[in-house]
Amino acid sequence: MKRLTAKEEEIMRVFWQYGPMFVRELLTFYKEPKPHYNTVSTLVRGLEEKGFVGYKAYGNTYQYYALVTEKAYKRSALNDVVAQYYDNSFVNVVSSFIEEEGMPLDELKALIAKIESKKTDK
């Protein structure tokens, strides 16, 4: 799955939280100074080209909606980071958190418990 720019991710968060909408509606979620309509429209069309959003036509206007779930995007992004920086090893990820980030023992135990509970659910 392709990576999103910060501005594209911002738009996707709105779709994920609020559902389908027109570009004009998207603009209401921006703080002042709001970007120009054409800027947001171009970003949304880029998301469509990347396969992240689809649309339903209403005459000559389009209502856009997310085609990719937030969960699927996050999973893909995490897998990309693990592959690129940690040699495809979640052990290396956790080791990094412990050694370099000082992950507390109680958080590590909670993580282990969560993993073990998932294994017993299957």
N, C-alpha and C positions, 0 to 999 in steps of 0.2 A: 504494500500500500504506500502511496506517495506521502511525503511529509507536507504538512501545511505551514505556511508562513504564520507569523503572529497575528496578522490582520485576518487571515483566512480562518484561523482557529477561533478568533473572537466571534466571527460570524457564525461558525458552526456551533459554538456554545449557545448562541441565541436560538438557533434551530433546535438543538437538543433539549433546551429547557422549555421553549415556548411553542414548538411545532411549526407547521407551515405558515408562511407569510409572504407578503409582497415586499419589494425593496423599500417602498415608502414606509412600511411598518418597521422594517429593520432599522431605519434611520432614527426611530423614536428611542431606541436603546442606546444611542450614542450620547455622550455628554457634549456640552458646548465647548469649543466650536465644533459643530457636527461636520462630518465630511460631506462633500458634494454628492448628490444623488448618483451622478455618473460614475464616481469613484467606487461607491458601494456596488452599483450595478455591474461594473467591470469585475470586481472581486467575486461576486456571486456567479457570474458567467464562467470565471476561471475555475471555481469550485465545481461547476457543472461539467466542464471539460475534463477535470480530473476524476470525475465519477463520484463526487461526494454529495452532490445535490441533484435532484430531479425537479421537474416543474410541471404544472398544469396550466394550460393556456386559457385565459378568459378574454376573448377578443384579442386585442393587441397587448394585453398585460399578462404577466406570468406570476403565479404563486409558486414559490420554491419550497422544497422540503428536503430533509436529510435522507440520503440513501444509505449512509454509513452510520452505525450507532456509535455513541461515545465510547462504549465499552470495547467495541471492535477496534476503534482508532487507538485507544490507550494501549490495548494489548499489542497492536502492531508497533506502536512507538516504543514500548518497553522492549519488545523482542529486537527491534533495530538497535537500541542502545546496548543491550546485552551482547548482541552479535558483534557490533562495531568496537566496543570498548572492553568487553570482558570475555572474549574468545568463546562466545556462545555458552558460557558457564554461569549458572545462577549461584553456584558455590563461590565463584570468584566475586560475584556481586556482593553476596553476604559477607565474605571475607573483607572486602573493601570497606563495607559499612562498619565492621567491627574494628579493623585496624586503623583506618584513616579517619573515619567519622566518629569513632568512639561510641558505637551503638551500645546502649546499656544492656546488661545481662537480662534484666526483666523483659525487655523488648525482644531479645533473641529467644528467650524461653516462650514468650507469647507467639512468636512466629513459628517456632517448632511445633507448639501445640496446635496451631491453626493448620499446619501442613498435615500433621498426624490425624486430625479430625476429618480432613478432606479425604484422606486415604481410607478411613473406616466407613465413610459415607458411600463408597463405590461398591 
